[in-house]
């Protein structure tokens, strides 16, 4: 059984540690098996590629590498600052994520 993660695809996240500390970006993909996320514009690495049909020139490509989820915090939609995430039942008896700082529901 996998642990439920506090980050979903499409969230705006803040990097709290590592080489990209302080950067923000949108989550492009979440890898639940490895507990990593691909964040737009964060943890950019150089990938050397041979010429192929897709890229006839070859060369060095810049692309995002996965970041461990423990190094990411969801950004609060109301204040724009990083916040911890909680889960609670809403009025329709559905489990929703909410911001611990403002108490506001996160879509």
C-alpha angles and dihedrals in degrees: 000000000000123000115250110250127222094220128074134187110277097028120132106235138188121218110231100183143013133051093316094050113156097023125122130207147148119270109246098180139359120213104203096185094058096028092235134130134205109227124194112250095358129111095011113193133185114244118194112216134189118228111274139157093278094045109023093177097053117192135121119337125193113220141157120266123205119271123209111255091230087068094057133080126190114244115238109244094218102045101024091228128119115269141179118252129233133181127227140159114261127211091278092055091251122136109242135176118244137185114256092210101050101016089229120145116252116220 
